[in-house]
Amino acid sequence: MSDQIKFIVDNLNKEPFKKNYNLITFDSLEPMQLLQVLNDVLAEIDPKQVVDIREEMPEQTAKRMLSLLGILKYKPPGNATDMSTFRQGLVIGSKPVVYPVLHWLLQRTNELKKRAYLARFLIKLEVPSEFLQDEIVADTSKQYEELMEVFKTLHKECEQLKTSGFSTAEIRRDISAMEEEKDQLIKRVERLKKRVETVPNHQQMLKIARQLRVEKEREECLAQHKQEQKNQLFHAVQRLQRAQNQLKSMRHAAADAKPESLMKRLEEEIKFNSYIVTEKLPKELENKKKELHFLQKVVSEPAMGHADLLELESKINEVNTQINQLIEKKMMRNEPIEGKLSLYRQQASIISRKKEGKAEELQETKEKLANLEREVSVKRNQIREFDGAEVLKGDEFKRYVSKLRSKSTVFKKKHQIIAEFKAEFGLLQRTEELLKQRHENIQHQLQAMEEKKGVSGYSYTQEELERVSALKSEVDELKGRTLDDMSEMVKKLNSLVSEKKSALAPVIKELRQLRQKCQELTQECDEKKSQYDSCAAGLESSRSKLEQEVRGLREECLQEESKYHYTNCMIKNLEVQLHRATEEMKTYVSSDQQEKRKAIREQYTKNIAEQENLGKKLREKQKAVRESHGPNMKQAKMWRDLEKLMECKRQCFLKQQSQASVGQVIQEGGEDRLIL
């Protein structure tokens, strides 16, 4: 406890509290001040708790603190009885209650701040089910849940960014590097502009290049739109297939969905649910209660030794022998009615066991089905998050597998071609190295010959002149080619655009038709759904009426049964009393004296006579005591006086002995002499 208080005081003296407590001053705080300290710590975790508790009712303070501690997942020590003492201690500011709370809060302040912040946005509001029947309330609650999920994802991303290791210094460095690259690109663009200005018709060429770039961007945009349209068409086809399947299933269900069949299904469900509620669950609850009672009994009993166990075993053996004897006696009787009943009982027990087993199997299968549906929905959501597409089914999956196989064969062929190209590239690279070595050797020989002849550098200058002339001719050719290429490119782009438009026109028409079909199917689905809802609502209302009638009849049945049992009990009591009265009359009327003595009247008269004699004796004793009371009191007083006198003599004797220790008294001839 002292370490706990020391930890609390050290943390309260630090930032942001700065309380300047020591162990003595903190321990001497009054309950109100201690609660204010606890409230300050809670306010540091959740700023909404900034309150002066002197201006607040104690019940409100305790309720507010308990709700926040529940959100922070604080678990007070002990069981349910300790919980009530914990609440009372929190209301009155008890130190054994407040100190552990302060210690727990100050140990994990940062973690609890985060938890309190998240609790503001992630605690779900419980809306009653009857209010959720309203469409506006249901939509708002759904929107609220979606916003909660968005907040969760954003918070996770924020935490990942915080822990990812990105620092502001690195970002600034990246920005400065990007600015430098930008400056370099601007300089390069200016240089290229200066070079292009020398070329004739450069403005027209720039316009054509700009138009080319715009057309390429348009082409990319159109390709993107085309892909999006394909995806939308694919999704629309899938939705159409799903809607058609749903329509088929609904038509099939509507074909079979007669009122009689629906009522039969509902009756089966009601029977199953009523069996679970009235028979299965009460039995399970009773068994659990028995097990709990047995376990509590075992826990409450003291520890058993070997002798106790032997004694229990002997008792169990005796009870088993008694049971076997009773069974043998029952078998010896061999009553035919009980034998028939035992057969029926066995059959009933077998049927009840089978019924319980089937109910358990049905419940397990329902739970498995619900779990599998949950897993399927989770997997679908994961696939949508990763790919954005839905799961392929049946023929679509087979087509997808065939496409993958064809692509794998193409990939293998391309991979083989690349390997051949790599081998050829290695051979060509080796030949290039050999030719370079020969060229260098020839150049060295040529330079040596030029130096001998006195014309060194002639070959180099000739090569440079040839290279410059070749470059000039190439640049001239490129200028002519670029103009031709640009004009051809513009023509090709125009033709491609017209082809794409003509190719997309039938697809767009088909898409319009499919959209119209989808709208018609959705309208039909909505109509069928409204019909189904109205039918379901009518059946639900009739089911609720039938349930109310069944409840009323069951209550009446129970009341009549209780009345019947009560009247049976009263009849049995009256029969017993009547039997006793007849027996009493027989014994009272009979001429036999012994039987008369057994009668209750004779016994009561005898008891009355005995009690009267006892009362006479007690009255005589009381009279004698009253007569001897005065002399007895005098005698007691005399004895007390005698006791006092004897005590006084004892004290005098003790004093004489103490005086005798001072000197010695000698008695001789009737004289007493004291010798010191």
Salt bridges, closest charged atoms under 4 A:
GLU15 OE2 - LYS18 NZ 2.69
ASP27 OD1 - LYS95 NZ 3.79
ASP40 OD2 - LYS19 NZ 2.90
GLU44 OE2 - LYS113 NZ 3.05
ASP52 OD2 - ARG54 NH2 3.12
GLU56 OE1 - ARG64 NH2 2.92
GLU111 OE2 - ARG115 NH2 3.00
GLU145 OE2 - LYS124 NZ 2.93
GLU149 OE2 - LYS152 NZ 3.69
GLU159 OE1 - LYS114 NZ 3.68
GLU159 OE2 - HIS155 NE2 3.78
GLU215 OE2 - ARG218 NH1 3.63
GLU217 OE2 - ARG213 NH1 3.43
GLU228 OE1 - HIS225 ND1 3.78
ASP256 OD2 - HIS252 NE2 3.45
GLU356 OE2 - LYS283 NZ 3.25
GLU361 OE1 - LYS358 NZ 3.99
GLU390 OE1 - ARG242 NH1 2.45
GLU390 OE2 - ARG384 NH2 3.96
GLU432 OE2 - LYS436 NZ 3.60
GLU433 OE1 - ARG430 NH1 3.35
GLU464 OE1 - ARG467 NH2 2.79
ASP476 OD2 - LYS472 NZ 3.87
GLU477 OE1 - ARG481 NH2 3.29
GLU524 OE2 - ARG251 NH2 3.18
GLU540 OE2 - ARG543 NH2 2.42
GLU547 OE2 - ARG543 NH1 2.46
GLU547 OE1 - ARG551 NH2 3.88
GLU583 OE2 - HIS579 NE2 3.91
GLU647 OE2 - ARG650 NH2 2.66
GLU668 OE1 - ARG673 NH2 2.82
